[in-house]
Amino acid sequence: MSTTSKVGTIADAIRSRILSGEFGQDRRLPSFRNLATEYQTTQETMNKAMQALQAEGVLVSMGSKGVFVNDSRIRMPGLVAQFFNYLEKAGLEPKGEFIERPEVITPSEEIAQIMLLPKNAQVLLRRRRQGTKTLPLRLVNGYYSMAFIDDTMLESLYTDPYYHLIQTIAKKFGKKIECLHEEIVARLPTLEEQKHLKIVRTNPVIDAKFINYTADKKTVVVFNHMILNANHFLLSYDYKINQ
């Protein structure tokens, strides 16, 4: 039997055991070494089988704690402004943290064009990782026009990854988000995304871009570029059909 066939056979066998509920209440799998011995294969082959199951979303790695059965995906609507609220409703404890300290930058030509900014305008970049205490779920790069950010807001931003900047901008400058343009694609993660989301190369991600406008679509309040671990989300939308 070829290595590829053996990886598929082992992955199928473990998937069947997962579906039968064999791995108990804590849903933790045995070590890769023990599984390799059980299936009379090399650890390299077992690693490939387990990575395949992680890429499918059947399993999730908790680092040094081990590999666990991924019991359910978070059901998330397309508009993700209240992400932490959805986590709490799902019975999870949200966690947000900075990947890098927020900074004021001159945006790339692409970002400036997306945000309808004049030449030499500056933006605030917030790079954050968000999820639960045990599982990173998404990366968020938020770009905000400095026209709507003052020193007091900056001070709060530098210290609080949960600071709700959109609400403050709406209250202070009257710039309320009323229109949204979304662009969503599925792809494989970059090396940096693998590192921050703690996923394997074959684990798909959702690459989502959200351009948030005021009602006249002439002002972009924030441009969010999000990378979501696709194995933990089900994008859900409701539409009204006009006959």
Secondary structure, DSSP 8 states (H G I E B T S, - for coil): --HHHHHHHHHHHHHHHHHTTTTTTT-B---HHHHHHHTT--HHHHHHHHHHHHHHTSEEE-GGG-EEE----EEEES--TTHHHHHHHTT--EEEEEEEEEEEE---HHHHHHTT--TT--EEEEEEEEEESS-EEEEEEEEEEGGG--HHHHHHHHH-TT--HHHHHHHHH-----EEEEEEEEE---HHHHHHHT--TTS-EEEEEEEEE-TTSS-EEEEEEEEEEGGGEEEE-------
